[in-house]
Amino acid sequence: MGDDNPFRKLFSDLGVDGTGKFDADGVELDPETGKPFKMVVLGYERRGGDKVVTTVRDIPEARTEEFLDHIKKAFGTGGTVDDNGLLIVQGDRRAQLTRWFEKQEIKVRGQRD
């Protein structure tokens, strides 16, 4: 969206930047790489004996906190982002996360069940 964007004032009035980059299909591009964000990888780990966590990787760094907040609210669970940008969600949430990401047209790889 260049400076000639007729919606720039509207975006500004709403408190929205309005400068996000999108591909021809309307998929938001990762601000760091300029590539479409279309896939995540799920993992499953046992930590400390009986504690289980689900991991999510390949989310753009600029959006990890946003996704974590949505996941925590949607599933009523705890979670965090580690130093490497890996989302760590408490419990075995692979099936739920798969459905949640796929509703947003984001493909899921890795351990889905």
N, C-alpha and C positions, 0 to 999 in steps of 0.2 A: 504494500500500500504506500504509494508515494505521497508527496506533499499535495498533489492535486486530488487527493481522496475527499469526496464530498461529505463523507461521514466522520471525518477527523474531529470536527467540533462536537458532534453528537457523542462520539466515544469519550472525548475529553469531559463533557458535561456529566457523563455517567460514571466518570472515574475509571474508565477502561482505557488501556493503552491503545488498543486497536492496531498495533503494528506487527502482530504475529504473522509468521510466514506459513503459507499453505501450498500444497501441491495442486495439480490440476483437478484431482478428485476431492479436494477440500480437506485432506488429511493434514493435520498440523505437523509442521516440520520441527525437529529438534533444534532449538536455537544455537546449540554448540556445534553440531555436525552438519546442519542443513539437510539432513536426511529425514524421511518420514518415520514417525514412531509407530510401528505396526506390530511389534512382537515383544513379549517378555518370556523369561525362562523361570519356571517354578522348580523349587527343590524342597526336600523334606529331610529334617535332621532330628536326631535324638540328642538331647543335651542334658547332662546331669541325671542319667538313669531313666526316669519316667517322664521327663519333660520333653515335649515335642514342639518344634517350630517349623513354620513354612517360610521359605525364602523366595524372594522375587528379585531377579536381576534384569539388567538391560533397560531400566527406566531412565530417561534422561535426568541428569543430576538436577537440573532446574525444576523438575516436577516431582522429585521423590517425596518431599514433605507434603505436597498437595495430595498425591496418591495415598500416602500413609494415613493422612487425616480421613480421607474418604473411606478407606478400608476399615479403620478402627471404628468409625461411626456405623458403617453398614453392617459389620459383623459383631459389634459389641465386644471387641477383643483388644488386647494390648499389642504394641509393636514399637519398633524403633528402626532407625537407619544407622548402619554401622559406618565405620570410617571409609569403607570402600564403596559406599553408595548402595549397598545391599539392603533391601527391606527385609526385616525379620518380624514375622507375625506370629503371635503366640497361638499354639494349637495346630492341628492338622486341618488346614483350610484350603487344601488344594482343589477340591471339587467346587467349593464356593467361589474361590478366586478365578478358576477357569471360566465359570459361567459369568462372573462379574466382568472380567476383561473381554470376553467374547461379545457381551452385550454392547461394549464400547468399540467393537470391531478391531480389537487388538488380539492377534493370534497368540496362542500359548504353546510353548514347547516345554519339554522336561517331564517331571513326574506329575501327572495330572490326577491320579487317583491314589 
